[in-house]
Amino acid sequence: MRVSTVILPVHRWSEGGRERWQRAEELGFHAAYTYDHLSWRSFRDGPWFGAVPTLTAAAAATSRLRLGTLVTSPNFRHPVTLAKELITLDDVSDGRITLGIGAGGSGFDATALLRGDEEPWSPRERADRFGAFVELLDRLLTHDAVTYEGPHYSAHEARNIPGCVQRPRLPFAVAATGPRGLRLAARYGQAWVTTGDPKISETGTPADSLAAIGGQIERLGKACAETGRGADDLDKIFLTGFTPDGTGPLSSVDAFVDFAGRHAELGIEEIVLHWPIPDSIFAADLGVFEKIATEGAAQIAG
């Protein structure tokens, strides 16, 4: 199992931003991701910087650390402009980028671009847009020129030369739990992402969460079989912090090793921890966090 981290873009680059990404590399994390949002929940009224510029700066400040988004969504992105940014980011990083991608939710990103008389997208429309978004983005990142017309997106002779450093394109890590999303992951993904089952995040138990994630992995396997792929073809990534376990896995190295081991038994291959942020839902002891990154990761590496 690999251990990675999420560094939220809440710090000025000159006031701790750069140091966190460089420290993530020093600690030996497999990857460091960031959220691709305009703002997020309790951080809405505080500093929040853009994901793509942050990752570009992180790519220049590091040399080995894999980088990416967890996750990008159609809420405020268009495939044509996003593809150009991703190809540039993949080039600057020398092929170290993973695109975490999901349908998006009903938060701030979903309404920031709407007129006052417009209604937010329904769950069905978000799913429809997500399918078109992934399909078009896949084409844009694998072809020099793309023309595409659909009900949600279009592209007219969109050029993306020279393409990605990674071939045939940078990997997609598709966040999905429902049938349509799992089929997208099976068709287009090189990895699959889960945060657990949100329905039991507050009222369920850790055992309930394990059972739910196990069920998701089983359904992913069925979706892969339908497309002629094996479930082992996709890496399985677990973004922590949203299950009934809370910050318990970050309380000690032993607690983390136990937590990670139980999820490894389900088939999870990469576990992602939020970099501690004081006075937030991601508050944790930084010293313990760094020990987990080194000692804990070493214990579960096999």
C-alpha positions as MATLAB code, in Angstrom:
seq = 'MRVSTVILPVHRWSEGGRERWQRAEELGFHAAYTYDHLSWRSFRDGPWFGAVPTLTAAAAATSRLRLGTLVTSPNFRHPVTLAKELITLDDVSDGRITLGIGAGGSGFDATALLRGDEEPWSPRERADRFGAFVELLDRLLTHDAVTYEGPHYSAHEARNIPGCVQRPRLPFAVAATGPRGLRLAARYGQAWVTTGDPKISETGTPADSLAAIGGQIERLGKACAETGRGADDLDKIFLTGFTPDGTGPLSSVDAFVDFAGRHAELGIEEIVLHWPIPDSIFAADLGVFEKIATEGAAQIAG';
ca = [
       0.000    0.000    0.000;
       1.169    3.504   -0.870;
       0.664    6.512    1.417;
      -0.117    9.952   -0.017;
      -1.358   13.295    1.251;
      -3.718   16.130    0.341;
      -2.412   19.659    0.829;
      -5.298   22.115    0.749;
      -4.472   25.400   -1.054;
      -5.049   27.621    1.970;
      -1.540   29.062    2.456;
       0.242   31.760    0.508;
       3.119   30.209   -1.423;
       5.623   32.435    0.407;
       4.069   31.733    3.821;
       4.242   27.968    4.116;
       2.749   26.851    0.824;
       6.018   25.899   -0.853;
       7.442   24.314    2.284;
       4.536   21.892    2.679;
       4.913   20.452   -0.814;
       8.660   20.143   -0.430;
       8.249   18.543    2.983;
       5.787   16.035    1.503;
       8.523   14.946   -0.881;
      11.121   14.800    1.909;
       8.816   12.594    4.001;
       8.533   10.113    1.157;
       4.841   10.400    0.348;
       3.947    8.664   -2.898;
       1.855   11.626   -4.060;
       0.534   14.964   -2.888;
      -2.838   16.095   -4.160;
      -4.974   19.184   -3.720;
      -8.678   19.923   -4.005;
      -9.805   21.598   -7.231;
     -12.467   23.919   -5.855;
     -13.239   27.626   -5.894;
     -13.743   27.311   -2.133;
     -14.751   24.504    0.186;
     -17.139   24.231    3.120;
     -15.686   25.699    6.325;
     -12.797   27.285    4.406;
     -15.093   29.435    2.274;
     -14.389   32.717    4.031;
     -10.637   32.229    4.277;
      -7.713   31.981    1.857;
      -8.139   29.511   -0.989;
      -5.902   29.375   -4.063;
      -6.349   27.776   -7.488;
      -5.421   24.130   -7.953;
      -3.666   24.260  -11.326;
      -1.337   27.194  -10.514;
      -0.601   25.607   -7.130;
       0.297   22.279   -8.730;
       2.441   24.036  -11.321;
       4.401   25.755   -8.565;
       4.625   22.455   -6.663;
       5.968   20.739   -9.767;
       8.735   23.333  -10.019;
       9.534   23.019   -6.302;
       9.782   19.206   -6.269;
      11.399   16.539   -8.426;
      10.058   13.095   -7.470;
       6.690   13.574   -5.784;
       3.651   12.621   -7.824;
       1.083   15.436   -7.997;
      -2.602   15.714   -8.764;
      -6.129   16.826   -8.018;
      -8.646   15.127   -5.714;
     -10.816   15.971   -7.457;
     -11.543   18.105  -10.506;
     -15.182   18.294  -11.609;
     -17.338   19.856  -14.342;
     -18.742   22.363  -11.832;
     -16.577   25.180  -13.149;
     -14.309   23.477  -15.686;
     -14.631   23.036  -19.455;
     -12.807   20.089  -21.039;
     -11.141   22.142  -23.780;
      -9.466   24.674  -21.508;
      -8.763   22.086  -18.814;
      -7.013   19.801  -21.312;
      -4.647   22.607  -22.315;
      -3.818   23.296  -18.662;
      -3.266   19.607  -17.923;
      -0.919   19.105  -20.866;
       1.076   22.101  -19.693;
       1.119   20.857  -16.110;
       2.183   17.375  -17.219;
       5.019   18.954  -19.191;
       6.215   21.196  -16.348;
       6.177   18.249  -13.926;
       7.905   15.915  -16.405;
       5.042   13.464  -16.314;
       4.160   13.400  -12.601;
       0.474   14.379  -12.817;
      -2.615   12.329  -11.999;
      -6.026   13.835  -12.666;
      -8.473   12.959   -9.923;
     -11.878   13.600  -11.443;
     -15.437   13.417  -10.134;
     -18.982   14.537  -10.860;
     -18.865   17.344   -8.293;
     -21.428   18.183   -5.679;
     -23.866   20.938   -4.824;
     -21.422   23.176   -2.971;
     -20.066   26.625   -3.747;
     -18.462   25.602   -7.038;
     -21.815   24.453   -8.377;
     -23.444   27.882   -8.086;
     -20.612   30.390   -8.487;
     -21.096   30.708  -12.267;
     -24.891   30.676  -12.291;
     -27.125   33.655  -12.979;
     -29.589   34.549  -10.281;
     -32.483   32.939  -12.169;
     -30.658   29.667  -12.888;
     -31.211   26.511  -10.891;
     -28.263   24.362   -9.788;
     -27.775   21.148  -11.729;
     -29.785   18.191  -10.548;
     -27.960   14.956   -9.637;
     -29.018   13.504  -12.996;
     -27.648   16.485  -14.924;
     -24.383   16.362  -12.970;
     -24.051   12.694  -13.892;
     -24.857   13.443  -17.550;
     -22.304   16.225  -17.665;
     -19.703   14.101  -15.910;
     -19.999   11.384  -18.534;
     -19.623   13.855  -21.393;
     -16.819   15.663  -19.571;
     -14.706   12.527  -19.121;
     -15.323   11.306  -22.664;
     -14.316   14.614  -24.260;
     -11.342   15.126  -21.955;
     -10.068   11.656  -22.866;
     -10.250   12.547  -26.563;
      -8.590   15.918  -26.095;
      -5.651   14.416  -24.217;
      -5.060   11.621  -26.724;
      -5.545   13.382  -30.078;
      -3.793   16.351  -31.674;
      -7.072   17.835  -32.919;
     -10.620   17.200  -31.743;
     -14.033   18.257  -33.014;
     -16.946   17.250  -30.812;
     -20.553   18.308  -30.400;
     -22.783   17.213  -27.547;
     -25.632   18.555  -25.437;
     -23.256   19.833  -22.750;
     -19.855   20.485  -24.367;
     -18.422   21.150  -27.784;
     -14.994   21.516  -29.334;
     -14.126   22.745  -32.809;
     -10.713   21.669  -34.086;
      -9.279   22.017  -30.589;
      -5.489   21.511  -30.823;
      -3.451   19.875  -28.081;
       0.027   19.494  -29.489;
       2.413   17.967  -28.392;
       0.117   16.089  -26.005;
       0.992   14.665  -22.614;
       4.431   13.558  -21.507;
       2.705   10.444  -20.141;
       1.356    8.266  -22.936;
      -1.213    7.846  -24.204;
      -2.251   10.513  -21.672;
      -1.913   11.340  -18.005;
      -3.845    8.910  -15.775;
      -7.415    9.510  -14.625;
      -8.367    8.622  -11.044;
     -12.166    8.556  -11.225;
     -14.112    9.219   -8.032;
     -17.362    7.269   -8.175;
     -19.717    5.113   -6.130;
     -22.898    4.971   -8.228;
     -23.477    2.706  -11.236;
     -22.879    5.347  -13.905;
     -19.735    6.667  -12.277;
     -18.324    3.191  -11.749;
     -18.864    2.433  -15.432;
     -16.940    5.595  -16.309;
     -14.125    4.540  -13.997;
     -14.070    1.101  -15.592;
     -13.955    2.537  -19.110;
     -11.620    5.501  -18.718;
      -9.866    5.221  -15.356;
      -6.387    4.131  -14.459;
      -7.447    4.459  -10.824;
     -10.635    4.670   -8.783;
     -11.199    6.954   -5.792;
     -13.532    6.585   -2.825;
     -14.098    8.603    0.345;
     -16.313    5.893    1.794;
     -20.088    6.053    2.036;
     -21.330    9.561    2.941;
     -24.625    8.118    4.174;
     -22.901    6.580    7.188;
     -20.151    9.127    7.796;
     -21.856   10.550   10.885;
     -24.101    7.772   12.120;
     -22.260    4.604   11.104;
     -19.395    2.728   12.696;
     -15.914    1.956   11.353;
     -17.132   -1.590   10.684;
     -20.068   -0.196    8.685;
     -17.623    1.898    6.670;
     -15.404   -1.065    5.869;
     -18.417   -3.042    4.690;
     -19.563   -0.143    2.510;
     -16.158    0.285    0.869;
     -15.955   -3.447    0.316;
     -19.302   -3.281   -1.451;
     -18.093   -0.409   -3.628;
     -15.028   -2.397   -4.675;
     -17.218   -5.388   -5.522;
     -19.448   -3.221   -7.718;
     -16.362   -1.687   -9.357;
     -15.200   -5.188  -10.231;
     -18.537   -5.943  -11.894;
     -18.376   -2.683  -13.874;
     -14.863   -3.568  -15.032;
     -15.990   -7.024  -16.099;
     -18.737   -5.471  -18.221;
     -16.127   -3.470  -20.136;
     -13.737   -6.379  -20.537;
     -11.248   -5.135  -17.958;
     -10.105   -6.728  -14.755;
     -10.639   -4.907  -11.467;
      -6.887   -5.180  -10.892;
      -6.360   -2.891  -13.887;
      -7.378    0.080  -11.716;
      -5.504    1.323   -8.660;
      -7.878    1.776   -5.728;
      -7.407    5.031   -3.814;
      -9.022    5.850   -0.465;
      -9.204    9.530    0.480;
      -9.566    9.490    4.261;
     -11.234   11.965    6.587;
     -14.877   11.367    5.667;
     -15.655    8.067    7.389;
     -16.792    7.352   10.976;
     -13.121    6.835   11.887;
     -12.631   10.623   11.812;
      -9.081   11.651   12.654;
      -8.553    8.527   14.766;
      -6.103    6.980   12.280;
      -3.860   10.029   12.780;
      -3.734    9.669   16.564;
      -0.697    7.369   16.483;
       1.458    5.285   14.169;
      -0.110    2.094   15.522;
      -3.629    3.415   14.951;
      -2.761    4.298   11.376;
      -1.110    0.953   10.647;
      -4.196   -0.872   11.948;
      -6.530    1.380    9.952;
      -4.498    1.027    6.766;
      -4.206   -2.730    7.171;
      -7.964   -3.182    7.436;
      -8.462   -1.231    4.213;
      -5.619   -3.014    2.436;
      -7.476   -6.275    3.099;
     -10.384   -4.852    1.088;
      -8.112   -4.116   -1.872;
      -7.225   -0.457   -1.255;
      -3.763    0.229   -2.708;
      -3.254    3.915   -1.907;
      -4.377    5.717    1.230;
      -4.486    9.521    1.237;
      -4.232   11.607    4.422;
      -5.037   15.296    4.801;
      -2.087   17.443    5.779;
      -3.019   18.792    9.241;
      -4.661   22.205    9.386;
      -5.091   23.626   12.910;
      -8.571   24.661   14.046;
     -10.291   22.783   11.237;
     -11.883   19.402   10.632;
      -8.432   18.284    9.498;
      -6.660   19.231   12.719;
      -4.057   16.674   13.845;
      -0.672   16.546   15.510;
       1.918   17.374   12.834;
       4.650   15.398   14.580;
       2.535   12.248   14.629;
       1.497   12.873   11.025;
       5.134   13.005    9.939;
       5.917    9.784   11.817;
       3.010    8.124   10.040;
       4.465    9.281    6.720;
       7.778    7.623    7.493;
       7.418    4.881   10.103;
       3.799    4.000    9.369;
       4.307    3.956    5.607;
       7.333    1.691    6.020;
       5.324   -0.789    8.078;
       2.535   -1.136    5.502;
       4.683   -0.911    2.388;
       4.769   -4.664    1.959;
];
